[in-house]
Every structure is written in C-alpha cells, then in structure tokens.
Amino acid sequence: MSEKAKGRIKEAAGAVTDDESKKAEGQAQQRKEAAREEREQQKRTQAEQNKADRAERSRDKQEGKDKGLLGNVGDTISGG
C-alpha cells in the first residue's frame, strides 16, 4: 500500500473519529509522499534531458565529421 493511500486512510479515520491530530497526520503523510514523487519525477526528467543533450552533441559531432575539413564547400566551378 502506498504512503499516499495510508495517509488518506489516516485522514479519513481522523475525520470519522473527530481526531484532528490523526487527520493532520494523514494530510502530512500525503504531502510528504507527493513531494517524494515530485523529486523522483524531476530526477527522471533531468536524466531524459541529459540523454537528449548527449544525443544532440553526438549528432553535431558526426555532422562535423561528415563535412570534412572544408565543411560543406563543394566545387563551385560550373562547366561552361
């Protein structure tokens, strides 16, 4: 059972028994779990951003290799 669900149960139990302390404890438990989930999402987002950045650098590096020493300078003399 998730911490968020446990918090909801505590909050509901506190509401039913008119125990404000238990109710507040359940709400705090839910906020704590929501904050943890947010941190985990931020870590995943950062990891994906780093992966995208590495892929972009790799692509740019390969494009530089493909151009060679003179870049994309081609033969501009046309037959005529």
C-alpha positions as protocol buffer text, in pm:
chain_id: "A"
residue {
  index: 1
  type: MET
  ca { x: 0 y: 0 z: 0 }
}
residue {
  index: 2
  type: SER
  ca { x: 140 y: 341 z: -94 }
}
residue {
  index: 3
  type: GLU
  ca { x: 221 y: 608 z: 160 }
}
residue {
  index: 4
  type: LYS
  ca { x: -35 y: 834 z: -6 }
}
residue {
  index: 5
  type: ALA
  ca { x: -308 y: 574 z: 45 }
}
residue {
  index: 6
  type: LYS
  ca { x: -204 y: 525 z: 407 }
}
residue {
  index: 7
  type: GLY
  ca { x: -225 y: 900 z: 456 }
}
residue {
  index: 8
  type: ARG
  ca { x: -574 y: 907 z: 309 }
}
residue {
  index: 9
  type: ILE
  ca { x: -682 y: 629 z: 543 }
}
residue {
  index: 10
  type: LYS
  ca { x: -540 y: 814 z: 845 }
}
residue {
  index: 11
  type: GLU
  ca { x: -707 y: 1136 z: 737 }
}
residue {
  index: 12
  type: ALA
  ca { x: -1042 y: 961 z: 690 }
}
residue {
  index: 13
  type: ALA
  ca { x: -1009 y: 783 z: 1024 }
}
residue {
  index: 14
  type: GLY
  ca { x: -933 y: 1115 z: 1190 }
}
residue {
  index: 15
  type: ALA
  ca { x: -1236 y: 1275 z: 1026 }
}
residue {
  index: 16
  type: VAL
  ca { x: -1466 y: 991 z: 1132 }
}
residue {
  index: 17
  type: THR
  ca { x: -1340 y: 984 z: 1491 }
}
residue {
  index: 18
  type: ASP
  ca { x: -1314 y: 1364 z: 1508 }
}
residue {
  index: 19
  type: ASP
  ca { x: -941 y: 1332 z: 1584 }
}
residue {
  index: 20
  type: GLU
  ca { x: -782 y: 1645 z: 1433 }
}
residue {
  index: 21
  type: SER
  ca { x: -433 y: 1520 z: 1517 }
}
residue {
  index: 22
  type: LYS
  ca { x: -481 y: 1195 z: 1322 }
}
residue {
  index: 23
  type: LYS
  ca { x: -642 y: 1388 z: 1037 }
}
residue {
  index: 24
  type: ALA
  ca { x: -347 y: 1631 z: 1020 }
}
residue {
  index: 25
  type: GLU
  ca { x: -101 y: 1341 z: 1037 }
}
residue {
  index: 26
  type: GLY
  ca { x: -270 y: 1178 z: 738 }
}
residue {
  index: 27
  type: GLN
  ca { x: -261 y: 1502 z: 540 }
}
residue {
  index: 28
  type: ALA
  ca { x: 108 y: 1549 z: 622 }
}
residue {
  index: 29
  type: GLN
  ca { x: 182 y: 1192 z: 513 }
}
residue {
  index: 30
  type: GLN
  ca { x: 10 y: 1259 z: 179 }
}
residue {
  index: 31
  type: ARG
  ca { x: 207 y: 1583 z: 126 }
}
residue {
  index: 32
  type: LYS
  ca { x: 532 y: 1405 z: 210 }
}
residue {
  index: 33
  type: GLU
  ca { x: 459 y: 1133 z: -48 }
}
residue {
  index: 34
  type: ALA
  ca { x: 358 y: 1390 z: -310 }
}
residue {
  index: 35
  type: ALA
  ca { x: 690 y: 1573 z: -254 }
}
residue {
  index: 36
  type: ARG
  ca { x: 883 y: 1246 z: -287 }
}
residue {
  index: 37
  type: GLU
  ca { x: 700 y: 1165 z: -612 }
}
residue {
  index: 38
  type: GLU
  ca { x: 780 y: 1515 z: -743 }
}
residue {
  index: 39
  type: ARG
  ca { x: 1152 y: 1468 z: -666 }
}
residue {
  index: 40
  type: GLU
  ca { x: 1152 y: 1134 z: -845 }
}
residue {
  index: 41
  type: GLN
  ca { x: 982 y: 1291 z: -1150 }
}
residue {
  index: 42
  type: GLN
  ca { x: 1239 y: 1570 z: -1152 }
}
residue {
  index: 43
  type: LYS
  ca { x: 1519 y: 1312 z: -1147 }
}
residue {
  index: 44
  type: ARG
  ca { x: 1362 y: 1125 z: -1441 }
}
residue {
  index: 45
  type: THR
  ca { x: 1312 y: 1449 z: -1633 }
}
residue {
  index: 46
  type: GLN
  ca { x: 1675 y: 1553 z: -1573 }
}
residue {
  index: 47
  type: ALA
  ca { x: 1801 y: 1210 z: -1682 }
}
residue {
  index: 48
  type: GLU
  ca { x: 1600 y: 1233 z: -2006 }
}
residue {
  index: 49
  type: GLN
  ca { x: 1729 y: 1586 z: -2067 }
}
residue {
  index: 50
  type: ASN
  ca { x: 2087 y: 1469 z: -2018 }
}
residue {
  index: 51
  type: LYS
  ca { x: 2025 y: 1182 z: -2259 }
}
residue {
  index: 52
  type: ALA
  ca { x: 1885 y: 1422 z: -2520 }
}
residue {
  index: 53
  type: ASP
  ca { x: 2180 y: 1658 z: -2474 }
}
residue {
  index: 54
  type: ARG
  ca { x: 2428 y: 1372 z: -2526 }
}
residue {
  index: 55
  type: ALA
  ca { x: 2244 y: 1261 z: -2839 }
}
residue {
  index: 56
  type: GLU
  ca { x: 2249 y: 1616 z: -2976 }
}
residue {
  index: 57
  type: ARG
  ca { x: 2624 y: 1654 z: -2909 }
}
residue {
  index: 58
  type: SER
  ca { x: 2687 y: 1319 z: -3075 }
}
residue {
  index: 59
  type: ARG
  ca { x: 2481 y: 1422 z: -3378 }
}
residue {
  index: 60
  type: ASP
  ca { x: 2662 y: 1756 z: -3404 }
}
residue {
  index: 61
  type: LYS
  ca { x: 2998 y: 1582 z: -3376 }
}
residue {
  index: 62
  type: GLN
  ca { x: 2903 y: 1338 z: -3652 }
}
residue {
  index: 63
  type: GLU
  ca { x: 2781 y: 1622 z: -3876 }
}
residue {
  index: 64
  type: GLY
  ca { x: 3121 y: 1789 z: -3831 }
}
residue {
  index: 65
  type: LYS
  ca { x: 3295 y: 1468 z: -3935 }
}
residue {
  index: 66
  type: ASP
  ca { x: 3066 y: 1429 z: -4236 }
}
residue {
  index: 67
  type: LYS
  ca { x: 3154 y: 1779 z: -4360 }
}
residue {
  index: 68
  type: GLY
  ca { x: 3526 y: 1712 z: -4359 }
}
residue {
  index: 69
  type: LEU
  ca { x: 3799 y: 1975 z: -4330 }
}
residue {
  index: 70
  type: LEU
  ca { x: 3639 y: 2228 z: -4563 }
}
residue {
  index: 71
  type: GLY
  ca { x: 3288 y: 2193 z: -4431 }
}
residue {
  index: 72
  type: ASN
  ca { x: 3022 y: 2173 z: -4700 }
}
residue {
  index: 73
  type: VAL
  ca { x: 3228 y: 2362 z: -4956 }
}
residue {
  index: 74
  type: GLY
  ca { x: 3168 y: 2197 z: -5288 }
}
residue {
  index: 75
  type: ASP
  ca { x: 3306 y: 2253 z: -5630 }
}
residue {
  index: 76
  type: THR
  ca { x: 3158 y: 2590 z: -5734 }
}
residue {
  index: 77
  type: ILE
  ca { x: 3308 y: 2592 z: -6082 }
}
residue {
  index: 78
  type: SER
  ca { x: 3040 y: 2505 z: -6326 }
}
residue {
  index: 79
  type: GLY
  ca { x: 3115 y: 2359 z: -6660 }
}
residue {
  index: 80
  type: GLY
  ca { x: 3076 y: 2619 z: -6922 }
}
